[in-house]
Amino acid sequence: MKKKQRNALITLLVGAIIWFAPVPEGVTVVAWHLAAVFIATVVGFILQPLPIGAVAFIASTFSTLSGLLKVGDALSGYGNSTIWLIVCAFLYSRGFIKSGLGKRIAFGIIKAIGKSALSLGYAIAFSELIISPATPSATARGGGIMYPIVRSLAGALGSEPNETAKKIGTYLMQVGYHCDAVTCTMFVTSMAGNPLCVALAAKTLGVEITWMGWASAAIVPGLLSLLLVPLVMLKLTKPELVSIPDAKHLAQKELDAMGPMSRSEKYLTVVFLGSLFFWATSGLTHIGATPVAMAAVCVMIIFDVINWKDVLSEKGAWDAMFWMGSLMTLASALAKSGIIKWMAGSAGNAISSLGLGWVASALILLLFYTYIHYCFASVTARISALYAAFIAVSVAVGAPPLMTAIIFGIFADVPISLTHYGNGCAPIYYGAGYVSQSEWWKNGFVMTTITTVIYLTIGAAWWKVIGLW
């Protein structure tokens, strides 16, 4: 039996076992069957008997044929605003590559600090840190701003997907993504779902999480986690190009060869700065990240930075839309079915019945809340489904309310690193083709666990110092 056939049988068998298993009390048959389809889909993503886009589309189609979802509901994921933000981010990157602006920025960075792979990793990390408090969309920040630059850095150093990915591109892509995930944890305004945590904390526990309160709790463990990302990725995805001794000379030579900025580069610079401005001021303008990205693509097309053929040929964008749209549909349906809340409630009751102290009880809840992110394709969806229930149970077992609200808010973002669908930014970096899915999941688990340990040790000590508990 061929490997793909074996993997297909394993995927189907996992789904069938769950589908035909006895339905637990308190769970509907539809919810249980949706869970079977979702888990089988994730197994299919791991084993890949078919490309993940095909696996996701088959799962959505089966959900309609089996009566679990109506056709309109099964296709609703493709209309999700985050999906179109992902597509626009790919097209944005195409503009950076085609115009040469990404290459110019990349060589400028290499000229300034490009002595080694590690120095470039830290350039990415600090860039993420600087813009994160003013960019409330992780997808816009990571996919629209940082990804085109990171992709251009890899290309400028002769590292392209597949054959030469390991030269330095794999390393840079992983640093870019995991830095985006860490900065999400650090500020209320660095991720779209964080303000929802603030609102739910006020409604559920009657506590107020201020911008400074969140930032002061996260700043020490968050900075340490961010500083470790380039080092950890250097070990996990060691690039062939570790040292770049002639970087300055190489970069200057390439910049001289490029000459002055072209018309397309100038137009794209204006578009880029405009996008950054509107993303940063979305709280004032009330214009979402997706409309800004769509407008940016339209302007690029109008001024011929990219053309419609470029849009149609951007395979990564449409592949990401296919599998992410289907997965978003299944994840949303699963959350709406009530089975996730049932799981959370069952976990809470089981932990409460053990009679442990509040520290042990809250820790168990927090770890469950973190690693269940494998079941979600949206951080905001996980917050909507679980955050209020988990903070309520934690406080019920004796955890301090304000600390609980902030920590569960931070840990809504910590597991973003886990999968290639962990948030809207993930499919963009993954779609570049520099990192295999198995490597992505392995590195994601390691980075999530390291960040978790840092927050629960050094972070806990820091929270004691600032009087959070």
C-alpha positions as CSV (number, residue, x, y, z in Angstrom):
1,M,0.0,0.0,0.0
2,K,1.3,3.4,-1.0
3,K,2.0,6.0,1.7
4,K,-0.7,8.4,0.5
5,Q,-3.3,5.6,0.4
6,R,-2.3,4.5,4.0
7,N,-2.5,8.1,5.2
8,A,-5.9,8.5,3.6
9,L,-7.2,5.3,5.4
10,I,-5.8,6.5,8.7
11,T,-7.6,9.9,8.2
12,L,-10.9,8.2,7.4
13,L,-10.5,5.7,10.2
14,V,-10.0,8.5,12.8
15,G,-13.1,10.3,11.6
16,A,-15.2,7.1,11.5
17,I,-14.2,6.0,15.0
18,I,-15.3,9.4,16.5
19,W,-18.4,9.6,14.3
20,F,-19.7,6.2,15.4
21,A,-18.6,6.4,19.0
22,P,-21.3,6.9,21.7
23,V,-22.4,10.6,21.9
24,P,-21.6,12.0,25.4
25,E,-24.5,13.3,27.5
26,G,-25.0,17.0,26.9
27,V,-23.7,17.0,23.3
28,T,-25.9,16.9,20.2
29,V,-25.4,14.3,17.5
30,V,-24.7,17.1,15.0
31,A,-22.0,18.6,17.3
32,W,-20.4,15.2,17.8
33,H,-20.3,14.5,14.0
34,L,-18.9,18.0,13.3
35,A,-16.1,17.2,15.8
36,A,-15.4,14.0,14.0
37,V,-15.1,15.8,10.6
38,F,-12.9,18.6,12.1
39,I,-10.5,16.2,13.9
40,A,-10.3,14.0,10.7
41,T,-9.5,17.2,8.7
42,V,-6.7,18.1,11.1
43,V,-5.3,14.6,10.8
44,G,-5.5,15.0,7.1
45,F,-3.6,18.2,7.3
46,I,-0.9,16.4,9.2
47,L,-0.7,13.2,7.1
48,Q,-1.5,15.0,3.8
49,P,-2.9,12.1,1.7
50,L,-3.9,15.0,-0.6
51,P,-2.9,18.7,-0.6
52,I,-4.4,20.4,2.4
53,G,-6.6,22.6,0.2
54,A,-8.2,19.4,-1.2
55,V,-8.5,17.9,2.3
56,A,-10.3,21.0,3.6
57,F,-12.6,21.2,0.6
58,I,-13.6,17.5,0.8
59,A,-14.4,18.0,4.5
60,S,-16.6,21.0,3.7
61,T,-18.3,19.1,0.9
62,F,-18.9,16.0,3.1
63,S,-20.4,18.3,5.8
64,T,-23.0,19.5,3.3
65,L,-23.7,16.0,1.8
66,S,-24.2,14.5,5.3
67,G,-26.5,17.3,6.4
68,L,-24.3,18.8,9.0
69,L,-24.1,22.1,7.3
70,K,-26.2,23.9,4.7
71,V,-24.4,24.9,1.5
72,G,-24.4,28.6,2.4
73,D,-22.9,27.8,5.8
74,A,-20.3,25.5,4.3
75,L,-19.2,28.3,2.0
76,S,-19.4,31.1,4.6
77,G,-15.7,30.8,5.5
78,Y,-14.7,32.2,2.1
79,G,-16.5,35.4,2.9
80,N,-14.6,35.9,6.2
81,S,-12.8,39.2,6.3
82,T,-9.6,37.6,7.6
83,I,-9.5,35.3,4.6
84,W,-9.5,38.3,2.3
85,L,-6.9,40.1,4.4
86,I,-4.7,37.0,3.9
87,V,-5.3,37.1,0.1
88,C,-4.5,40.8,0.0
89,A,-1.3,40.3,2.0
90,F,-0.1,37.8,-0.7
91,L,-0.9,40.4,-3.4
92,Y,0.8,43.1,-1.4
93,S,3.9,40.9,-1.2
94,R,3.7,40.4,-5.0
95,G,3.9,44.2,-5.4
96,F,7.0,44.4,-3.2
97,I,8.7,41.7,-5.3
98,K,7.7,42.9,-8.7
99,S,8.4,46.6,-8.1
100,G,11.8,45.8,-6.5
101,L,10.9,47.8,-3.4
102,G,11.1,44.7,-1.1
103,K,14.6,44.0,-2.5
104,R,15.7,47.6,-1.9
105,I,14.5,47.5,1.7
106,A,16.1,44.1,2.2
107,F,19.5,45.2,0.9
108,G,19.2,48.4,3.0
109,I,18.7,46.2,6.2
110,I,21.5,43.9,5.2
111,K,23.8,46.8,4.6
112,A,23.0,48.3,8.1
113,I,23.1,45.2,10.3
114,G,23.3,42.1,8.1
115,K,26.5,40.6,9.6
116,S,24.8,37.2,10.3
117,A,21.5,35.3,10.3
118,L,21.1,36.1,13.9
119,S,21.4,39.9,13.5
120,L,18.8,39.7,10.7
121,G,16.6,37.7,13.1
122,Y,16.8,40.4,15.7
123,A,16.1,43.1,13.1
124,I,12.8,41.3,12.4
125,A,12.1,40.9,16.1
126,F,12.6,44.6,17.0
127,S,10.7,45.8,14.0
128,E,7.7,43.7,15.1
129,L,8.1,45.1,18.6
130,I,8.2,48.7,17.5
131,I,5.1,48.5,15.3
132,S,3.0,46.1,17.3
133,P,1.4,48.5,19.8
134,A,0.1,50.6,17.0
135,T,-1.1,47.7,14.7
136,P,-4.2,46.0,16.1
137,S,-4.3,43.4,13.4
138,A,-1.6,40.6,13.7
139,T,-2.5,39.6,10.1
140,A,-2.0,43.1,8.8
141,R,1.2,43.6,10.8
142,G,2.8,40.2,10.1
143,G,1.3,39.5,6.6
144,G,1.0,43.0,5.2
145,I,4.0,44.8,6.7
146,M,6.7,42.3,7.8
147,Y,6.2,39.3,5.5
148,P,7.0,41.2,2.3
149,I,10.2,42.4,3.9
150,V,11.2,39.0,5.3
151,R,10.4,37.4,2.0
152,S,12.6,39.9,0.2
153,L,15.4,39.4,2.7
154,A,15.4,35.7,1.9
155,G,15.4,36.3,-1.8
156,A,18.1,38.9,-1.6
157,L,20.4,36.3,0.1
158,G,19.7,33.7,-2.6
159,S,17.3,31.6,-0.6
160,E,14.1,30.6,-2.5
161,P,11.3,28.1,-1.6
162,N,12.1,24.4,-1.8
163,E,15.7,23.9,-3.2
164,T,17.5,26.8,-1.4
165,A,15.0,27.3,1.4
166,K,17.4,26.1,4.1
167,K,20.1,28.6,3.0
168,I,18.4,31.2,5.3
169,G,14.8,31.6,4.1
170,T,13.3,28.9,6.4
171,Y,15.0,30.6,9.4
172,L,13.8,34.1,8.5
173,M,10.2,33.0,7.8
174,Q,10.0,31.2,11.2
175,V,11.5,34.1,13.1
176,G,9.0,36.5,11.4
177,Y,6.0,34.4,12.2
178,H,6.9,33.5,15.8
179,C,7.9,37.1,16.6
180,D,4.4,38.2,15.3
181,A,2.9,35.6,17.7
182,V,4.8,36.8,20.7
183,T,4.1,40.5,20.1
184,C,0.4,39.6,20.1
185,T,0.7,38.7,23.7
186,M,2.2,42.0,24.8
187,F,-0.3,44.8,24.2
188,V,-4.1,45.1,24.1
189,T,-3.7,46.9,20.8
190,S,-1.4,44.3,19.1
191,M,-4.1,41.8,18.2
192,A,-7.7,42.2,17.2
193,G,-9.0,39.7,19.8
194,N,-7.3,41.3,22.8
195,P,-9.9,44.1,23.2
196,L,-12.6,41.4,23.3
197,C,-10.9,39.9,26.3
198,V,-11.0,43.3,28.0
199,A,-14.7,43.6,27.3
200,L,-15.5,40.0,28.4
201,A,-13.5,40.4,31.6
202,A,-15.5,43.5,32.5
203,K,-18.8,41.7,31.8
204,T,-17.9,38.4,33.4
205,L,-15.7,39.4,36.4
206,G,-16.4,43.1,36.8
207,V,-12.7,43.9,36.5
208,E,-11.1,46.6,34.2
209,I,-8.0,45.7,32.2
210,T,-6.3,48.9,31.2
211,W,-3.8,49.2,28.3
212,M,-1.0,49.8,30.8
213,G,-2.1,47.0,33.1
214,W,-1.9,44.5,30.3
215,A,1.4,45.9,29.0
216,S,3.0,46.0,32.4
217,A,2.1,42.4,33.1
218,A,3.4,41.2,29.7
219,I,6.4,43.4,29.1
220,V,9.1,41.3,31.0
221,P,8.1,37.8,30.0
222,G,7.1,39.0,26.6
223,L,10.4,40.7,25.9
224,L,12.3,37.6,27.1
225,S,10.2,35.4,24.8
226,L,10.8,37.8,21.9
227,L,14.6,37.8,22.5
228,L,14.6,34.0,22.5
229,V,12.8,33.6,19.2
230,P,15.8,34.2,16.9
231,L,18.1,32.1,19.1
232,V,15.6,29.2,19.4
233,M,14.9,29.2,15.6
234,L,18.7,29.3,15.0
235,K,18.8,25.9,16.8
236,L,15.7,24.4,15.3
237,T,16.1,25.7,11.7
238,K,19.8,26.3,11.5
239,P,20.5,28.2,8.3
240,E,23.4,27.3,6.0
241,L,24.2,31.0,5.8
242,V,25.0,31.6,9.5
243,S,27.6,34.3,8.9
244,I,27.6,37.0,6.2
245,P,31.0,38.7,6.5
246,D,30.8,40.6,3.2
247,A,27.2,41.6,3.7
248,K,27.8,45.4,3.6
249,H,29.8,45.2,0.3
250,L,27.3,42.8,-1.3
251,A,24.3,45.0,-0.3
252,Q,25.9,48.2,-1.5
253,K,26.8,46.6,-4.8
254,E,23.2,45.4,-5.4
255,L,21.8,48.8,-4.4
256,D,24.1,50.6,-6.8
257,A,23.0,48.2,-9.6
258,M,19.4,48.9,-8.8
259,G,19.9,52.6,-9.2
260,P,17.3,55.3,-8.2
261,M,13.8,54.3,-7.1
262,S,11.5,53.4,-10.0
263,R,8.0,54.9,-10.5
264,S,6.4,51.7,-9.2
265,E,8.6,51.7,-6.1
266,K,7.6,55.3,-5.3
267,Y,3.9,54.5,-5.7
268,L,4.2,51.4,-3.6
269,T,6.1,53.4,-0.9
270,V,3.1,55.8,-0.6
271,V,0.7,52.8,-0.5
272,F,2.7,51.1,2.1
273,L,3.0,54.1,4.4
274,G,-0.7,54.9,3.9
275,S,-1.7,51.3,4.8
276,L,0.5,51.5,7.9
277,F,-1.2,54.8,8.9
278,F,-4.7,53.5,8.5
279,W,-4.0,50.2,10.2
280,A,-2.5,52.0,13.1
281,T,-5.4,54.5,13.4
282,S,-8.2,52.0,12.9
283,G,-9.5,52.7,16.4
284,L,-10.1,56.3,15.4
285,T,-11.1,55.9,11.8
286,H,-13.2,52.7,12.3
287,I,-11.8,51.4,9.0
288,G,-11.0,47.7,9.4
289,A,-7.7,46.1,8.3
290,T,-9.3,44.2,5.4
291,P,-10.8,47.2,3.6
292,V,-7.4,49.0,4.0
293,A,-5.6,46.0,2.4
294,M,-8.2,45.7,-0.4
295,A,-7.8,49.5,-1.1
296,A,-4.1,49.0,-1.2
297,V,-4.4,46.2,-3.8
298,C,-6.8,48.3,-5.9
299,V,-4.3,51.3,-5.9
300,M,-1.5,49.0,-6.9
301,I,-3.5,47.7,-9.8
302,I,-4.6,51.2,-10.9
303,F,-1.0,52.5,-10.9
304,D,0.3,49.3,-12.5
305,V,2.5,48.2,-9.6
306,I,0.8,44.8,-10.2
307,N,-1.6,43.9,-12.9
308,W,-4.6,41.5,-13.0
309,K,-2.5,38.7,-14.4
310,D,-0.3,39.0,-11.3
311,V,-3.5,38.7,-9.2
312,L,-4.7,35.6,-11.0
313,S,-1.2,33.9,-10.9
314,E,-0.7,34.4,-7.2
315,K,-1.3,30.7,-6.4
316,G,-0.3,30.9,-2.8
317,A,-3.2,33.4,-2.1
318,W,-5.9,31.3,-3.7
319,D,-4.5,28.0,-2.1
320,A,-4.6,29.7,1.3
321,M,-8.1,31.0,0.7
322,F,-9.3,27.5,-0.2
323,W,-8.0,25.6,2.8
324,M,-8.3,28.4,5.4
325,G,-11.8,29.2,4.3
326,S,-12.9,25.6,4.6
327,L,-11.2,25.2,8.0
328,M,-12.7,28.5,9.2
329,T,-16.1,27.2,8.3
330,L,-15.6,24.0,10.2
331,A,-14.1,25.6,13.2
332,S,-16.9,28.2,13.4
333,A,-19.5,25.5,13.1
334,L,-17.8,23.5,15.8
335,A,-17.8,26.5,18.2
336,K,-21.4,27.3,17.5
337,S,-22.5,23.6,18.0
338,G,-21.7,24.0,21.7
339,I,-19.2,21.1,22.0
340,I,-16.3,23.4,22.8
341,K,-18.2,24.9,25.7
342,W,-19.2,21.4,26.8
343,M,-15.5,20.4,26.8
344,A,-14.6,23.6,28.8
345,G,-17.4,23.0,31.3
346,S,-16.5,19.3,31.7
347,A,-12.9,20.2,32.3
348,G,-13.8,22.9,34.8
349,N,-16.1,20.6,36.8
350,A,-13.5,17.8,36.8
351,I,-10.8,20.1,38.1
352,S,-13.1,21.7,40.7
353,S,-14.0,18.3,42.0
354,L,-10.3,17.4,42.6
355,G,-10.2,19.8,45.5
356,L,-6.8,21.3,44.4
357,G,-5.6,24.7,45.4
358,W,-6.4,27.6,43.2
359,V,-2.8,27.7,41.7
360,A,-2.9,24.1,40.6
361,S,-6.5,24.3,39.3
362,A,-5.9,27.5,37.4
363,L,-2.7,26.1,35.9
364,I,-4.4,23.0,34.6
365,L,-7.2,25.1,33.1
366,L,-4.7,27.5,31.5
367,L,-2.7,24.7,29.9
368,F,-5.9,23.1,28.5
369,Y,-7.0,26.5,27.3
370,T,-3.7,27.0,25.6
371,Y,-3.2,23.7,23.7
372,I,-6.9,23.3,22.7
373,H,-5.9,26.0,20.1
374,Y,-5.2,23.0,17.8
375,C,-9.0,23.0,17.3
376,F,-9.3,26.6,16.3
377,A,-8.4,28.6,13.1
378,S,-9.1,31.9,14.7
379,V,-7.8,33.4,18.0
380,T,-10.9,35.6,18.2
381,A,-13.2,32.6,17.8
382,R,-11.4,30.8,20.6
383,I,-11.7,33.9,22.9
384,S,-15.4,34.1,22.0
385,A,-16.0,30.4,22.8
386,L,-13.8,29.9,25.9
387,Y,-12.4,33.0,27.5
388,A,-15.4,34.0,29.7
389,A,-16.0,30.4,30.8
390,F,-12.4,29.7,31.7
391,I,-11.9,33.0,33.7
392,A,-15.2,32.3,35.6
393,V,-14.1,28.8,36.6
394,S,-10.6,30.0,37.6
395,V,-12.0,32.7,39.8
396,A,-14.5,30.2,41.3
397,V,-11.6,28.0,42.5
398,G,-9.9,31.0,44.1
399,A,-7.7,32.7,41.5
400,P,-7.4,36.6,41.8
401,P,-9.9,38.1,39.3
402,L,-7.7,40.8,37.7
403,M,-4.7,38.5,37.3
404,T,-6.9,35.8,35.9
405,A,-8.4,38.1,33.3
406,I,-5.0,39.4,32.1
407,I,-3.3,36.1,32.1
408,F,-6.0,34.3,30.1
409,G,-6.0,37.3,27.8
410,I,-2.3,36.8,27.2
411,F,-2.7,33.1,26.8
412,A,-5.3,33.6,24.2
413,D,-2.3,34.6,22.0
414,V,0.5,32.4,23.2
415,P,-0.5,29.3,21.2
416,I,-0.8,31.2,17.9
417,S,2.6,29.6,17.1
418,L,1.3,26.0,17.2
419,T,-0.1,25.5,13.7
420,H,0.0,26.9,10.2
421,Y,-3.6,28.0,10.7
422,G,-3.1,29.4,14.2
423,N,-4.1,32.9,13.1
424,G,-4.5,34.9,9.9
425,C,-0.8,35.6,9.5
426,A,0.1,31.9,9.6
427,P,-1.1,30.9,6.1
428,I,0.8,33.8,4.6
429,Y,4.2,32.8,6.0
430,Y,3.4,29.1,5.5
431,G,2.2,29.7,1.9
432,A,5.6,31.1,1.0
433,G,6.8,27.5,0.7
434,Y,9.9,27.7,2.9
435,V,8.7,25.5,5.8
436,S,7.2,22.0,5.6
437,Q,4.1,21.4,7.7
438,S,5.8,18.9,9.9
439,E,8.6,21.3,10.7
440,W,6.1,24.1,11.3
441,W,4.2,22.1,13.8
442,K,7.3,20.9,15.6
443,N,8.8,24.4,15.8
444,G,5.4,25.8,16.8
445,F,5.0,23.3,19.7
446,V,8.5,24.1,20.9
447,M,8.1,27.8,20.7
448,T,4.6,27.8,22.3
449,T,5.9,25.6,25.2
450,I,9.0,27.9,25.7
451,T,6.8,31.0,25.8
452,T,4.3,29.2,28.2
453,V,7.1,28.3,30.6
454,I,8.6,31.8,30.5
455,Y,5.2,33.4,31.3
456,L,4.4,30.9,34.1
457,T,7.8,31.2,35.8
458,I,9.5,34.5,35.2
459,G,6.2,36.0,34.4
460,A,4.6,34.7,37.6
461,A,7.5,36.2,39.6
462,W,7.2,39.5,37.8
463,W,3.4,39.6,38.6
464,K,4.2,39.1,42.2
465,V,6.6,42.1,42.1
466,I,4.0,44.4,40.5
467,G,1.3,43.2,42.9
468,L,-0.9,41.4,40.4
469,W,-1.3,38.5,42.8
